[in-house]
Amino acid sequence: MEREARELTGLLRNRFDPEVGEILGWYHWLRFAVTDRPSDADAALSLFTAFLLSGRPVENVPDDLLPNLAGAVSGQAGASTEPALLDLVL
């Protein structure tokens, strides 16, 4: 599974793809739930922040991560057209 995650990460090097970001975000979030490694939580937060800022629905991210995501996107939420994202940070 780690090899596949590295390959997916390679797809994000030139341009963020929200679908790939969502998959990798969940991968890191679930791995964090099992291993409690802060690096996985940080990766999930970064990926889901970019996912939300790309206009994707907030319902697709882990509920437990929403408070951290609100802080991460608060300065950039005005650029989003996703109403639920604006509700998250307001």
Residue frames as a rotation matrix with the C-alpha (Angstrom) as fourth column:
MET 1
0.564 0.826 0.000 0.00
0.826 -0.564 0.000 0.00
0.000 0.000 -1.000 0.00
GLU 2
0.362 -0.482 -0.798 2.85
0.219 -0.788 0.575 2.40
-0.906 -0.383 -0.180 0.69
ARG 3
-0.698 -0.605 0.383 4.18
0.486 -0.008 0.874 1.97
-0.526 0.796 0.299 -2.84
GLU 4
-0.120 0.758 0.641 0.77
0.943 -0.114 0.311 2.93
0.309 0.642 -0.701 -4.23
ALA 5
0.722 0.361 -0.591 0.61
0.589 -0.769 0.248 5.94
-0.365 -0.527 -0.768 -1.92
ARG 6
-0.184 -0.868 -0.461 4.02
0.210 -0.493 0.844 7.11
-0.960 0.059 0.273 -3.17
GLU 7
-0.708 -0.030 0.705 2.86
0.701 0.092 0.708 6.70
-0.086 0.995 -0.044 -6.77
LEU 8
0.368 0.909 0.197 -0.29
0.898 -0.402 0.177 8.73
0.240 0.112 -0.964 -6.07
THR 9
0.493 -0.274 -0.826 1.79
0.392 -0.778 0.491 11.41
-0.777 -0.566 -0.276 -4.35
GLY 10
-0.606 -0.777 0.171 3.88
0.454 -0.162 0.876 11.63
-0.653 0.608 0.451 -7.51
LEU 11
-0.211 0.626 0.751 0.73
0.940 -0.081 0.331 12.54
0.268 0.776 -0.571 -9.43
LEU 12
0.760 0.562 -0.326 0.34
0.644 -0.719 0.262 15.65
-0.087 -0.409 -0.908 -7.27
ARG 13
-0.122 -0.930 -0.348 3.82
0.801 -0.299 0.518 17.05
-0.586 -0.216 0.781 -7.90
ASN 14
-0.861 -0.275 0.427 2.87
0.499 -0.611 0.614 19.22
0.092 0.743 0.663 -10.89
ARG 15
-0.553 0.766 0.327 -0.81
-0.519 -0.625 0.583 19.90
0.651 0.153 0.744 -10.26
PHE 16
-0.816 0.317 0.483 -3.21
-0.366 0.363 -0.857 19.15
-0.447 -0.876 -0.180 -7.42
ASP 17
-0.558 0.689 -0.462 -5.87
-0.209 0.423 0.882 16.64
0.803 0.589 -0.092 -8.41
PRO 18
-0.230 0.508 0.830 -8.72
-0.955 -0.280 -0.093 16.72
0.185 -0.814 0.550 -5.86
GLU 19
0.775 0.543 -0.323 -9.63
-0.495 0.840 0.224 13.06
0.393 -0.014 0.919 -6.39
VAL 20
0.169 -0.811 -0.561 -6.07
0.346 0.582 -0.736 11.92
0.923 -0.069 0.379 -5.76
GLY 21
-0.620 -0.394 0.678 -5.80
-0.388 -0.597 -0.702 14.34
0.682 -0.698 0.217 -2.83
GLU 22
0.275 0.811 0.516 -8.94
-0.927 0.081 0.366 12.91
0.255 -0.580 0.774 -1.27
ILE 23
0.789 -0.021 -0.614 -7.69
0.000 0.999 -0.034 9.33
0.614 0.026 0.789 -1.59
LEU 24
-0.202 -0.958 -0.204 -4.30
0.378 0.116 -0.919 10.20
0.903 -0.263 0.339 -0.13
GLY 25
-0.395 0.135 0.909 -5.89
-0.699 -0.686 -0.202 12.31
0.596 -0.715 0.365 2.59
TRP 26
0.681 0.704 0.199 -7.99
-0.688 0.524 0.502 9.37
0.249 -0.479 0.842 3.72
TYR 27
0.522 -0.580 -0.625 -4.98
0.296 0.811 -0.505 7.05
0.800 0.079 0.595 3.49
HIS 28
-0.541 -0.808 0.234 -2.95
0.085 -0.330 -0.940 9.26
0.837 -0.488 0.247 5.81
TRP 29
-0.163 0.553 0.817 -5.87
-0.885 -0.447 0.126 9.94
0.435 -0.703 0.562 8.15
LEU 30
0.842 0.507 -0.184 -6.66
-0.400 0.816 0.416 6.25
0.361 -0.277 0.890 8.58
ARG 31
0.223 -0.849 -0.480 -2.99
0.452 0.526 -0.720 5.40
0.863 -0.057 0.501 9.01
PHE 32
-0.563 -0.360 0.744 -2.76
-0.397 -0.672 -0.625 8.10
0.725 -0.647 0.235 11.67
ALA 33
0.375 0.804 0.462 -5.74
-0.849 0.097 0.520 6.53
0.373 -0.587 0.719 13.46
VAL 34
0.893 -0.065 -0.444 -3.82
0.123 0.987 0.102 3.24
0.432 -0.145 0.890 13.66
THR 35
0.166 -0.961 -0.222 -0.24
0.783 0.265 -0.563 4.41
0.599 -0.081 0.796 14.21
ASP 36
0.822 0.227 -0.523 -0.73
0.514 -0.692 0.508 7.82
-0.247 -0.686 -0.685 15.87
ARG 37
-0.269 -0.947 0.176 2.13
0.926 -0.204 0.316 9.21
-0.263 0.248 0.932 13.77
PRO 38
0.145 0.323 -0.935 1.96
0.220 -0.932 -0.288 13.01
-0.965 -0.164 -0.206 13.66
SER 39
-0.780 -0.491 -0.388 3.42
-0.253 -0.320 0.913 13.04
-0.573 0.810 0.125 10.14
ASP 40
-0.748 0.583 0.318 0.32
0.646 0.527 0.553 11.22
0.155 0.619 -0.770 8.86
ALA 41
0.200 0.817 -0.540 -2.00
0.841 -0.426 -0.334 13.68
-0.503 -0.388 -0.772 10.60
ASP 42
-0.166 -0.357 -0.919 -0.04
-0.100 -0.921 0.376 16.57
-0.981 0.154 0.117 9.07
ALA 43
-0.976 -0.206 0.064 -0.18
0.025 0.185 0.982 15.01
-0.215 0.961 -0.176 5.61
ALA 44
-0.351 0.925 0.149 -3.94
0.936 0.340 0.091 14.43
0.033 0.171 -0.985 5.91
LEU 45
0.239 0.415 -0.878 -4.46
0.524 -0.816 -0.244 18.02
-0.818 -0.402 -0.412 7.04
SER 46
-0.531 -0.526 -0.664 -2.45
-0.270 -0.638 0.721 19.39
-0.803 0.563 0.197 4.10
LEU 47
-0.962 0.152 0.228 -4.19
0.273 0.473 0.837 17.19
0.019 0.868 -0.497 1.55
PHE 48
-0.116 0.991 -0.067 -7.70
0.992 0.113 -0.051 17.88
-0.042 -0.073 -0.996 2.82
THR 49
-0.017 0.046 -0.999 -6.97
0.228 -0.972 -0.048 21.62
-0.973 -0.229 0.006 3.03
ALA 50
-0.834 -0.338 -0.436 -6.04
-0.339 -0.310 0.888 21.65
-0.436 0.889 0.143 -0.66
PHE 51
-0.761 0.618 0.197 -9.04
0.639 0.662 0.393 19.42
0.112 0.425 -0.898 -1.39
LEU 52
0.112 0.849 -0.516 -11.44
0.852 -0.349 -0.390 21.88
-0.511 -0.396 -0.763 0.24
LEU 53
-0.135 -0.235 -0.963 -9.80
-0.097 -0.964 0.248 24.91
-0.986 0.127 0.107 -1.32
SER 54
-0.984 -0.178 0.016 -10.29
-0.012 0.156 0.988 23.31
-0.179 0.971 -0.156 -4.73
GLY 55
-0.496 0.863 -0.100 -14.03
-0.854 -0.464 0.234 23.58
0.156 0.201 0.967 -4.12
ARG 56
-0.527 0.278 -0.803 -14.76
0.027 0.950 0.311 20.02
0.850 0.142 -0.508 -3.11
PRO 57
0.422 0.868 0.263 -17.47
-0.257 -0.164 0.952 19.23
0.870 -0.469 0.154 -0.53
VAL 58
-0.325 -0.511 0.796 -16.64
-0.869 -0.171 -0.464 19.39
0.373 -0.842 -0.388 3.15
GLU 59
0.602 0.648 0.467 -18.78
-0.770 0.626 0.123 16.28
-0.212 -0.434 0.876 3.67
ASN 60
0.821 -0.308 -0.481 -16.01
-0.076 0.776 -0.627 14.22
0.566 0.551 0.613 2.06
VAL 61
-0.250 -0.947 0.203 -13.46
-0.377 -0.098 -0.921 14.85
0.892 -0.307 -0.332 4.81
PRO 62
-0.350 0.079 -0.933 -13.17
0.686 0.700 -0.198 13.15
0.638 -0.710 -0.299 8.22
ASP 63
0.647 0.707 0.284 -15.38
0.279 -0.567 0.775 14.78
0.709 -0.422 -0.564 10.84
ASP 64
0.694 -0.414 -0.589 -12.62
0.663 0.049 0.747 14.58
-0.280 -0.909 0.309 13.45
LEU 65
-0.360 -0.900 0.245 -10.37
0.919 -0.298 0.256 16.67
-0.158 0.317 0.935 11.22
LEU 66
0.314 0.609 0.728 -12.86
0.765 -0.617 0.185 19.52
0.562 0.499 -0.660 10.67
PRO 67
0.905 0.024 -0.425 -11.75
0.310 -0.722 0.619 21.71
-0.292 -0.692 -0.660 13.62
ASN 68
-0.036 -0.993 -0.114 -8.15
0.390 -0.119 0.913 21.62
-0.920 -0.011 0.392 12.38
LEU 69
-0.360 -0.038 0.932 -9.23
0.933 -0.015 0.360 22.20
0.000 0.999 0.040 8.80
ALA 70
0.730 0.679 0.084 -11.22
0.673 -0.734 0.088 25.27
0.121 -0.007 -0.993 9.82
GLY 71
0.602 -0.586 -0.543 -8.04
0.046 -0.653 0.756 26.90
-0.797 -0.480 -0.366 11.07
ALA 72
-0.349 -0.823 0.449 -6.01
0.498 0.243 0.833 25.79
-0.794 0.514 0.325 8.07
VAL 73
-0.381 0.248 0.891 -8.40
0.908 -0.083 0.411 27.20
0.176 0.965 -0.193 5.48
SER 74
0.344 0.666 -0.662 -9.72
0.792 -0.585 -0.177 30.25
-0.505 -0.463 -0.729 7.33
GLY 75
-0.141 -0.474 -0.869 -7.36
-0.040 -0.874 0.484 32.68
-0.989 0.103 0.104 5.62
GLN 76
-0.928 -0.301 -0.219 -8.10
-0.239 0.031 0.971 31.28
-0.285 0.953 -0.100 2.17
ALA 77
-0.497 0.788 0.363 -11.79
0.621 0.616 -0.485 30.35
-0.605 -0.016 -0.796 2.34
GLY 78
0.092 0.559 -0.824 -12.90
-0.222 -0.795 -0.564 33.50
-0.971 0.234 0.051 0.55
ALA 79
-0.557 -0.383 -0.737 -11.51
-0.787 -0.040 0.615 32.08
-0.265 0.923 -0.279 -2.68
SER 80
-0.947 0.205 0.248 -13.74
0.231 0.970 0.081 29.02
-0.224 0.133 -0.966 -2.42
THR 81
-0.556 0.825 -0.102 -17.20
-0.672 -0.374 0.639 28.69
0.489 0.424 0.763 -3.91
GLU 82
-0.415 0.366 -0.833 -18.15
0.403 0.895 0.192 25.85
0.816 -0.256 -0.519 -1.56
PRO 83
0.186 0.564 0.804 -20.78
-0.467 -0.669 0.578 27.25
0.864 -0.483 0.139 0.89
ALA 84
0.910 0.158 -0.382 -20.18
0.210 0.619 0.757 24.47
0.356 -0.769 0.530 3.44
LEU 85
-0.028 -0.986 -0.162 -16.50
0.884 0.052 -0.464 25.45
0.466 -0.156 0.871 3.56
LEU 86
-0.461 -0.080 0.884 -17.42
-0.096 -0.986 -0.139 29.02
0.882 -0.149 0.446 4.36
ASP 87
0.631 0.735 0.248 -19.80
-0.399 0.032 0.917 27.76
0.666 -0.677 0.314 7.07
LEU 88
0.591 -0.476 -0.651 -16.97
0.658 0.751 0.048 25.66
0.466 -0.457 0.758 8.49
VAL 89
-0.427 -0.902 -0.060 -14.71
0.806 -0.350 -0.477 28.64
0.409 -0.252 0.877 9.09
LEU 90
-0.410 0.328 0.851 -17.31
-0.203 -0.942 0.266 31.23
0.889 -0.064 0.453 10.08
